[in-house]
């Protein structure tokens, strides 16, 4: 089952606390959904998220998600899911650099105090 779907502005919504909302109640809670495409959860508990589609896509794009092959909304949602499931590798500090830094710190701590 897909993690996300585009809200149709007519279906009931079930929130994580078990609240069942009609479409009108949901859109009263998130009035921007009347004017922008809304992403909701794809499962039974479809009120688990309420995201603006264009902003969510842009946020993922900035994080490195590739949308080049996407043509439909469903393609974009599938790409977002795949990206969340397998994000790009962290290009932070390597293990070797961290070990070298730790050894330098140990050497500095073992030096006698300056007089």
Backbone bond lengths (Angstrom), bond angles and torsions (degrees), N, CA, C in turn:
res aa  C-N    CA-C-N  psi(-1)  N-CA   C-N-CA  omega(-1)  CA-C   N-CA-C  phi
1 X - - - 1.445 - - 1.527 109.04 -
2 X 1.293 116.57 138.67 1.455 122.03 -178.99 1.527 110.78 -67.60
3 X 1.301 115.50 145.87 1.456 121.01 179.39 1.523 111.50 -75.99
4 X 1.329 116.51 -31.16 1.455 122.18 -177.15 1.520 111.25 -128.29
5 X 1.320 115.57 156.95 1.459 121.43 170.15 1.520 107.90 -152.65
6 X 1.321 115.69 162.14 1.458 121.28 176.62 1.527 107.82 -83.21
7 X 1.324 116.01 129.62 1.454 119.89 -178.78 1.520 109.94 -72.26
8 X 1.336 115.66 135.29 1.466 121.23 -176.44 1.533 113.51 -89.50
9 X 1.320 117.18 2.73 1.469 123.25 179.85 1.525 113.83 59.48
10 X 1.346 116.68 20.07 1.464 118.41 177.55 1.530 112.90 -138.94
11 X 1.302 118.66 -17.85 1.468 122.08 -177.49 1.521 111.36 -83.17
12 X 1.335 115.37 152.92 1.454 120.47 171.83 1.524 108.86 -67.21
13 X 1.326 115.28 156.06 1.455 121.39 -178.98 1.522 108.16 -126.00
14 X 1.332 115.43 134.50 1.461 121.45 176.22 1.520 107.29 -110.54
15 X 1.325 116.41 123.69 1.459 121.51 -178.07 1.537 109.82 -88.88
16 X 1.337 117.17 166.00 1.465 119.96 179.47 1.530 114.73 -59.97
17 X 1.332 118.65 -22.09 1.466 120.72 178.61 1.516 112.01 -90.29
18 X 1.339 116.99 5.21 1.453 121.24 176.36 1.507 114.73 90.76
19 X 1.294 117.54 5.31 1.455 122.21 178.84 1.533 109.17 -73.17
20 X 1.301 117.38 130.47 1.459 122.30 177.68 1.527 107.73 -104.71
21 X 1.324 115.09 118.61 1.461 120.30 -177.39 1.522 109.87 -115.39
22 X 1.311 115.59 140.56 1.461 119.30 172.53 1.530 107.41 -73.08
23 X 1.310 116.41 167.45 1.461 120.24 178.58 1.526 110.24 -57.98
24 X 1.324 116.53 -40.95 1.458 120.09 -179.26 1.530 111.02 -63.58
25 X 1.336 117.36 -42.67 1.465 121.03 178.63 1.528 110.67 -65.15
26 X 1.323 116.54 -41.75 1.470 121.13 179.54 1.533 110.39 -62.42
27 X 1.312 115.96 -44.84 1.462 119.59 -179.17 1.526 112.21 -73.53
28 X 1.320 117.75 -22.68 1.464 119.84 171.58 1.524 109.83 -70.45
29 X 1.319 116.22 -35.45 1.464 121.18 177.90 1.525 111.03 -71.17
30 X 1.325 116.73 -38.81 1.470 123.20 179.80 1.527 108.67 -123.92
31 X 1.324 117.45 74.04 1.464 120.30 -173.72 1.519 114.40 -62.21
32 X 1.312 117.99 -24.02 1.460 120.21 177.75 1.524 111.46 -62.65
33 X 1.338 117.85 -19.84 1.460 121.89 178.19 1.526 112.95 -64.62
34 X 1.298 116.95 -18.00 1.467 120.62 176.04 1.532 111.34 -75.77
35 X 1.326 116.93 -20.00 1.460 121.22 -174.10 1.525 113.95 -116.42
36 X 1.324 117.19 -15.66 1.464 121.29 -177.99 1.522 109.36 -131.87
37 X 1.306 115.91 153.75 1.463 121.06 177.73 1.525 108.51 -69.25
38 X 1.340 116.64 126.99 1.459 122.41 -175.13 1.522 110.93 -109.29
39 X 1.329 114.49 135.13 1.464 121.44 172.10 1.523 107.35 -95.94
40 X 1.328 116.33 131.27 1.465 122.08 173.38 1.524 107.68 -124.25
41 X 1.327 115.93 174.87 1.448 120.62 178.20 1.519 111.54 -66.06
42 X 1.321 116.15 148.86 1.452 120.06 -177.68 1.517 114.12 -91.93
43 X 1.303 118.32 -5.73 1.452 120.74 -177.69 1.514 112.92 -96.08
44 X 1.318 115.04 -162.93 1.464 121.02 178.71 1.523 109.57 -61.97
45 X 1.323 116.25 -42.38 1.458 120.99 177.65 1.527 106.81 -87.59
46 X 1.318 114.67 78.65 1.454 119.94 -174.40 1.526 113.33 -78.60
47 X 1.319 117.59 -9.37 1.460 120.65 177.17 1.508 112.67 -90.88
48 X 1.330 117.27 21.51 1.467 120.60 -178.89 1.521 112.08 -74.23
49 X 1.322 117.84 -24.08 1.461 122.01 176.06 1.524 109.00 -141.16
50 X 1.310 114.91 155.48 1.463 122.23 172.03 1.524 105.67 -145.05
51 X 1.325 115.98 97.34 1.454 121.86 -175.12 1.516 110.63 -120.55
52 X 1.317 116.62 147.22 1.457 121.18 172.58 1.525 107.20 -78.40
53 X 1.304 117.10 122.41 1.460 123.20 -173.55 1.527 112.20 -52.39
54 X 1.321 117.73 -54.80 1.466 120.49 -175.75 1.528 112.32 -61.38
55 X 1.323 117.04 -38.71 1.464 120.26 179.23 1.523 111.53 -69.58
56 X 1.332 117.65 -39.03 1.460 121.19 178.73 1.528 110.77 -65.16
57 X 1.324 116.43 -41.91 1.468 120.42 178.01 1.525 110.01 -62.82
58 X 1.314 117.12 -45.36 1.468 120.20 -178.91 1.522 111.46 -64.81
59 X 1.327 117.72 -38.87 1.468 121.79 178.14 1.532 110.25 -61.90
60 X 1.334 116.68 -43.49 1.469 120.21 178.31 1.526 111.26 -68.40
61 X 1.329 116.59 -37.87 1.472 120.68 178.50 1.528 109.99 -60.30
62 X 1.337 116.69 -45.04 1.468 120.47 179.22 1.525 111.57 -64.64
63 X 1.324 117.19 -28.92 1.467 121.00 179.59 1.530 111.90 -81.03
64 X 1.348 116.92 -8.42 1.460 119.66 175.90 1.511 116.00 116.07
65 X 1.322 118.55 5.25 1.464 121.11 179.61 1.526 110.03 -71.46
66 X 1.321 116.55 135.82 1.467 122.12 -179.53 1.522 109.58 -96.33
67 X 1.319 116.40 114.13 1.458 122.64 179.20 1.524 111.55 -106.58
68 X 1.324 118.03 14.84 1.464 120.42 -172.10 1.529 113.25 -61.26
69 X 1.319 119.09 -30.56 1.460 121.23 -179.04 1.515 114.11 -93.82
70 X 1.322 117.71 6.94 1.466 121.40 -175.21 1.527 111.28 -86.82
71 X 1.323 114.94 132.52 1.460 120.04 177.06 1.525 112.02 -123.79
72 X 1.327 117.87 -26.64 1.459 121.22 -179.69 1.523 110.00 -115.34
73 X 1.316 115.63 164.91 1.467 120.30 176.42 1.519 110.70 -58.28
74 X 1.334 116.33 -40.31 1.462 120.55 179.84 1.524 111.27 -63.24
75 X 1.324 117.25 -35.75 1.473 120.80 176.01 1.522 110.41 -62.02
76 X 1.333 116.01 -44.13 1.463 119.97 179.16 1.528 110.97 -63.16
77 X 1.332 117.12 -43.67 1.467 120.15 179.71 1.520 111.04 -64.40
78 X 1.326 117.77 -40.45 1.466 121.29 178.37 1.527 110.60 -64.85
79 X 1.324 117.29 -39.95 1.459 120.67 178.27 1.529 110.54 -64.86
80 X 1.334 116.71 -39.82 1.463 120.12 177.66 1.524 110.75 -62.76
81 X 1.322 116.82 -43.44 1.468 120.53 178.46 1.517 111.50 -61.93
82 X 1.328 116.40 -47.19 1.468 120.34 180.00 1.518 110.46 -61.19
83 X 1.325 116.87 -39.40 1.460 121.02 179.48 1.525 110.67 -65.51
84 X 1.326 117.24 -41.21 1.469 120.48 178.13 1.523 111.54 -66.85
85 X 1.338 116.73 -34.81 1.462 120.39 179.67 1.523 112.57 -72.43
86 X 1.335 117.43 -31.05 1.466 121.64 -178.55 1.524 109.07 -138.91
87 X 1.341 117.07 73.61 1.464 119.35 -179.32 1.526 110.74 -66.57
88 X 1.330 117.47 160.02 1.464 119.62 179.61 1.520 110.09 -62.51
89 X 1.318 114.70 151.79 1.460 120.44 -179.45 1.523 109.87 -62.41
90 X 1.310 115.55 143.67 1.456 121.11 178.22 1.524 108.86 -69.37
91 X 1.305 116.70 127.68 1.459 120.85 -179.89 1.527 110.23 -101.24
92 X 1.316 116.01 33.76 1.458 121.53 -179.43 1.519 111.34 -73.71
93 X 1.296 116.31 -151.97 1.451 122.96 -177.12 1.523 109.43 -72.57
94 X 1.336 116.35 133.06 1.463 120.99 -179.11 1.529 110.75 -73.18
95 X 1.316 115.83 162.14 1.467 120.78 177.61 1.523 110.83 -61.18
96 X 1.317 116.75 -40.64 1.472 120.08 -179.63 1.523 111.43 -62.29
97 X 1.314 116.99 -40.19 1.465 120.43 178.80 1.520 110.54 -66.06
98 X 1.321 117.09 -41.92 1.468 119.89 178.99 1.530 110.88 -64.09
99 X 1.330 117.87 -40.19 1.469 121.38 178.94 1.516 110.15 -65.25
100 X 1.331 116.61 -44.38 1.468 120.27 179.27 1.521 110.40 -61.62
101 X 1.316 117.88 -42.37 1.465 121.16 178.33 1.519 111.07 -62.64
102 X 1.333 117.10 -41.52 1.465 120.85 179.90 1.529 110.84 -65.28
103 X 1.346 117.92 -41.22 1.464 120.86 178.20 1.531 111.13 -64.25
104 X 1.314 116.98 -40.41 1.465 120.22 177.20 1.526 110.64 -61.91
105 X 1.337 116.19 -41.06 1.461 119.80 178.42 1.523 111.17 -64.25
106 X 1.328 117.02 -40.44 1.473 120.85 179.11 1.536 110.70 -63.53
107 X 1.323 116.96 -42.27 1.456 120.58 179.07 1.531 109.29 -64.16
108 X 1.315 116.66 -44.71 1.468 119.51 -179.30 1.523 110.84 -62.49
109 X 1.317 118.22 -37.52 1.467 121.11 179.51 1.519 112.53 -71.66
110 X 1.338 117.50 -24.91 1.466 119.66 -178.24 1.536 112.48 -87.54
111 X 1.319 118.35 -7.92 1.456 121.76 177.56 1.523 109.13 -69.49
112 X 1.330 116.35 146.83 1.468 118.12 177.30 1.527 110.48 -67.01
113 X 1.311 115.01 151.90 1.473 120.03 179.19 1.517 109.84 -65.25
114 X 1.316 115.02 142.46 1.468 119.90 177.22 1.507 108.47 -72.02
115 X 1.336 116.20 141.79 1.465 120.23 -179.51 1.489 111.80 -90.83
